[in-house]
C-alpha cells in the first residue's frame, strides 16, 4: 500500500475591502506557485454582498476572474464548508476573501527523512507575517 508523502499543509484566508481579489495579489500567488516552494491544493473565494448574501466560489467557478484559474488542483475540497463558513462570518458587507490551501512542498524531504528515522513533530506553529514584521521593527528601533 502506497503512503502519502505530503509536506505540512496550511489554510490561509486573506480578506479584502472589495468584492474582487486584487490583481497584485493574484500575481504574487502565481509567482510563489511558480517557485515550487508551495503547492496549491485548493483555492476558493468567499464574498459577502452589500446586502449580506454570501457566495462561495471554487476555482472552477471563477472563470477568468482570477488569472491563476488554469491550474489543476489535486486536492480540491480541502477547504471545507466549515472553513469557508468561518471565513464568511468574518467578512463585512461588500468584501471578499481568498482562501488558499497550500502544501509546504519544500518540507517533503524533511518530513520523509524524519518519519524514516522515527521522528515525531513536537511543535509546529505558524507566526503571521504581521507579527514577525512588528517584532523585527521593534528590534531595529531598539538598536
Secondary structure, DSSP 8 states (H G I E B T S, - for coil): --------EEEEEEEESSSS--HHHHHHHHHHHHHTSSEEEEEEEEEE-TTS-EEEEEGGG-TTSSTTTT---TTTT-S-HHHHHHHHHT--TTEEEEEEEEE-GGGHHHHHHHHHTT----------HHHHHHHHHHHHHH-
